[in-house]
Amino acid sequence: MVTVYVMPVMMMMIMMVLWMKMTQLSAMPMYVQIMMVTPVTIVLTVLMV
């Protein structure tokens, strides 16, 4: 069951990181990127579940 929830989250994180690398956000420090991605990832995961 856990895998069902983990996989979408991993995919979201990867997609977000790739998207940020293609935008101006890539100039930001890593912790700033994580702080921006985490809330969005949580919201998307909750909506998908």
C-alpha positions in Angstrom: 0.0 0.0 0.0 2.8 2.4 0.9 4.4 2.0 -2.6 1.1 3.3 -4.1 1.6 6.5 -2.3 5.3 6.8 -2.6 5.6 6.4 -6.3 3.4 9.4 -7.3 5.3 11.5 -4.7 8.6 10.5 -6.2 7.4 11.2 -9.7 6.1 14.7 -8.6 9.4 15.5 -6.9 11.4 14.4 -10.0 9.1 16.4 -12.4 9.3 19.5 -10.1 13.1 19.3 -9.9 13.4 18.9 -13.7 11.0 21.8 -14.3 12.9 24.0 -11.9 16.2 23.2 -13.7 14.6 24.5 -16.9 13.5 27.8 -15.2 15.1 30.7 -13.4 14.5 28.9 -10.1 17.6 26.7 -10.8 19.7 29.7 -9.6 18.2 29.3 -6.1 19.8 27.3 -3.3 18.7 23.7 -3.0 16.9 24.2 0.3 14.8 27.0 -1.2 13.8 24.7 -4.0 12.9 21.9 -1.5 10.9 24.4 0.6 8.9 25.4 -2.6 8.4 21.9 -3.9 7.4 20.1 -0.7 4.1 21.9 0.0 3.0 21.5 -3.7 4.0 17.9 -3.6 2.0 17.2 -0.4 -1.1 19.0 -1.8 -1.0 17.1 -5.1 -0.5 13.8 -3.3 -3.5 14.5 -1.0 -5.6 15.4 -4.0 -4.6 12.3 -5.9 -5.4 10.1 -2.9 
